Amino acid sequence: MTFVRACGLSELEEDTPKRVELDGTPVSLVRTEGEVFAIYDICSHANVSLSEGEVEDCQIECWLHGSAFDLRTGKPSGLPATRPVPVYPVKIEGDDVLVSVTQES
């Protein structure tokens, strides 16, 4: 598993998603409930950026149709989305937020 620097921890505001692109993959970073999560930034239902949505109760909500995805698992909590989105491992080293978007072979 290869981790790359996504941003500085100090750049993440609580409950405010930040969009980054890592190795060509759009990722939404979210600092909430004392943790940092990395989730694929494109809604599985409407193909829009999740980082433009709201964060509440460890979920990110798609701004277009209201589907919410669990930041820990990527699973949708209700319609219209029925397919999960990928989540990625996160490590914090000092002020660096490191994320692995690579698939293990």
VOPAGU-2260 file (C-alpha; in pm, 1 decimal, decimal comma):
REM VOPAGU-2260
SITE   aa  ch    i         X         Y         Z
SITE  MET   A    0       0,0       0,0       0,0
SITE  THR   A    1     146,8     333,1    -105,9
SITE  PHE   A    2      52,5     646,8      83,7
SITE  VAL   A    3      83,7     993,9     -70,6
SITE  ARG   A    4      51,1    1333,3      92,4
SITE  ALA   A    5    -297,4    1471,9      33,8
SITE  CYS   A    6    -274,1    1796,6     233,4
SITE  GLY   A    7    -178,4    1938,6     569,6
SITE  LEU   A    8    -395,5    1846,4     867,5
SITE  SER   A    9    -418,7    2218,6     946,4
SITE  GLU   A   10    -584,3    2270,4     604,9
SITE  LEU   A   11    -887,2    2061,2     703,9
SITE  GLU   A   12   -1170,5    2241,1     880,6
SITE  GLU   A   13   -1401,0    2033,4    1099,2
SITE  ASP   A   14   -1700,0    1895,2     903,6
SITE  THR   A   15   -1594,0    2076,7     583,7
SITE  PRO   A   16   -1499,7    1845,4     293,5
SITE  LYS   A   17   -1185,4    1923,1      93,4
SITE  ARG   A   18   -1147,0    1790,3    -261,2
SITE  VAL   A   19    -804,4    1668,7    -373,4
SITE  GLU   A   20    -686,7    1458,8    -664,8
SITE  LEU   A   21    -444,6    1176,0    -587,0
SITE  ASP   A   22    -290,9     972,9    -867,6
SITE  GLY   A   23    -579,4    1082,6   -1092,4
SITE  THR   A   24    -845,5     984,4    -836,6
SITE  PRO   A   25   -1082,8    1251,6    -700,2
SITE  VAL   A   26   -1095,7    1222,3    -321,1
SITE  SER   A   27   -1295,1    1407,5     -58,1
SITE  LEU   A   28   -1111,4    1450,5     272,4
SITE  VAL   A   29   -1322,6    1506,3     581,5
SITE  ARG   A   30   -1212,7    1586,1     935,4
SITE  THR   A   31   -1493,4    1494,4    1175,0
SITE  GLU   A   32   -1543,4    1336,3    1516,0
SITE  GLY   A   33   -1169,0    1346,2    1585,3
SITE  GLU   A   34   -1073,2    1150,4    1272,9
SITE  VAL   A   35    -984,8    1214,8     909,7
SITE  PHE   A   36   -1160,4    1018,6     636,9
SITE  ALA   A   37   -1092,5     983,7     264,5
SITE  ILE   A   38   -1379,4     887,1      35,6
SITE  TYR   A   39   -1416,7     879,6    -342,3
SITE  ASP   A   40   -1542,6    1223,8    -435,5
SITE  ILE   A   41   -1801,4    1123,4    -696,8
SITE  CYS   A   42   -2156,3    1022,1    -598,2
SITE  SER   A   43   -2244,5     673,8    -724,6
SITE  HIS   A   44   -2592,2     793,2    -818,7
SITE  ALA   A   45   -2552,0    1127,1    -995,4
SITE  ASN   A   46   -2182,8    1162,0   -1083,9
SITE  VAL   A   47   -2136,5    1489,5    -891,8
SITE  SER   A   48   -1875,6    1595,8    -636,4
SITE  LEU   A   49   -1948,0    1481,7    -281,0
SITE  SER   A   50   -1708,5    1743,1    -142,4
SITE  GLU   A   51   -1970,0    2008,0    -221,7
SITE  GLY   A   52   -2211,8    1842,4      22,4
SITE  GLU   A   53   -2272,8    1863,1     395,9
SITE  VAL   A   54   -2114,2    1645,9     667,5
SITE  GLU   A   55   -2312,3    1522,7     967,3
SITE  ASP   A   56   -2300,0    1214,1    1192,8
SITE  CYS   A   57   -1995,6    1070,3    1009,7
SITE  GLN   A   58   -2176,9    1090,1     674,0
SITE  ILE   A   59   -2132,2    1306,6     367,9
SITE  GLU   A   60   -2444,8    1407,8     179,7
SITE  CYS   A   61   -2460,6    1456,8    -195,3
SITE  TRP   A   62   -2584,7    1809,2    -257,0
SITE  LEU   A   63   -2785,0    1715,9    -568,2
SITE  HIS   A   64   -3031,4    1448,9    -454,4
SITE  GLY   A   65   -2954,3    1403,5     -84,8
SITE  SER   A   66   -2794,5    1059,1     -81,1
SITE  ALA   A   67   -2566,1    1024,7     220,8
SITE  PHE   A   68   -2259,2     800,5     238,0
SITE  ASP   A   69   -2093,1     664,7     551,7
SITE  LEU   A   70   -1741,7     807,9     569,7
SITE  ARG   A   71   -1612,2     484,9     728,6
SITE  THR   A   72   -1757,0     235,4     479,4
SITE  GLY   A   73   -1872,8     430,6     173,1
SITE  LYS   A   74   -2216,4     266,9     195,9
SITE  PRO   A   75   -2518,5     481,8     112,7
SITE  SER   A   76   -2769,2     527,3     393,1
SITE  GLY   A   77   -3068,7     582,9     168,7
SITE  LEU   A   78   -3204,8     641,4    -176,9
SITE  PRO   A   79   -3154,0     742,8    -446,6
SITE  ALA   A   80   -2798,8     601,4    -425,4
SITE  THR   A   81   -2781,7     222,6    -397,3
SITE  ARG   A   82   -2411,0     158,3    -468,4
SITE  PRO   A   83   -2130,3     238,1    -223,4
SITE  VAL   A   84   -1831,4     454,6    -310,2
SITE  PRO   A   85   -1472,3     358,1    -225,2
SITE  VAL   A   86   -1308,8     471,7      97,6
SITE  TYR   A   87    -932,6     495,1     137,4
SITE  PRO   A   88    -689,4     434,9     424,6
SITE  VAL   A   89    -559,7     750,7     595,4
SITE  LYS   A   90    -247,4     805,3     806,2
SITE  ILE   A   91    -149,6    1122,8     990,2
SITE  GLU   A   92     222,3    1197,7    1023,0
SITE  GLY   A   93     286,9    1527,9    1195,3
SITE  ASP   A   94      79,3    1780,7     997,8
SITE  ASP   A   95      66,8    1560,9     686,8
SITE  VAL   A   96    -248,8    1375,7     585,0
SITE  LEU   A   97    -143,2    1067,6     386,5
SITE  VAL   A   98    -388,8     865,1     179,8
SITE  SER   A   99    -353,9     541,8     -15,9
SITE  VAL   A  100    -569,3     519,6    -328,1
SITE  THR   A  101    -375,7     225,7    -472,4
SITE  GLN   A  102    -532,4    -119,0    -496,7
SITE  GLU   A  103    -346,3    -411,1    -345,4
SITE  SER   A  104    -267,8    -683,6    -597,2
